[in-house]
């Protein structure tokens, strides 16, 4: 097995992977709420689309059929593929070394999506297309104030569609364990797909910017906290990967 050098040391691992992302994410959400960036961004998109009483791109074939419905089907297909790979790894000696990684992915993706789903029902935040500002019938009540009033039954915070992609940020840690030199490219790819999903829903009036940022933050936290649990034997000296990881030559 070749020796591979990494740029993350154990003493900085939690700082770089948990503390800094959490601090930056929370700071962004606080500033966005204080300065009302959600309304500013969505209003700009609404005007850009030529919206008056509704969102023109809500039912456009590209945003609704291709990027929303098609994107959802893509996530479902990826999930079924992961499930099949997990079963294969459990039964095949050839793929046995990847079983831990596949189980980690299953748990991280599923928990991230479920957490977002639970958050949507808890927060009761309405979608932009529900608001009087954009032709709807409800006032704008952002989180956490949405939980203090009577509530309107909103199911839009955090962003559900983007979470289907952002949940796969766990692939970064999967790559760190098995294909470490690919981890940044894998992460960039997942973030790109998530950004497309997020922009799609924001153009349709389904979500505000903070809804999707929250989904990303939750998915990253779940993936980060689960990673040491699955590779609980500790980290190699001066590396950021688990001691029992399977390193592959690039």
PyMOL commands that set and color helices and strands:
alter all, ss='L'
color gray80, all
select helices_A, chain A and resi 10-34+37-49+61-91+96-123+128-130+132-134+145-147+160-178+180-204+209-230
alter helices_A, ss='H'
color red, helices_A
deselect
rebuild
show_as cartoon
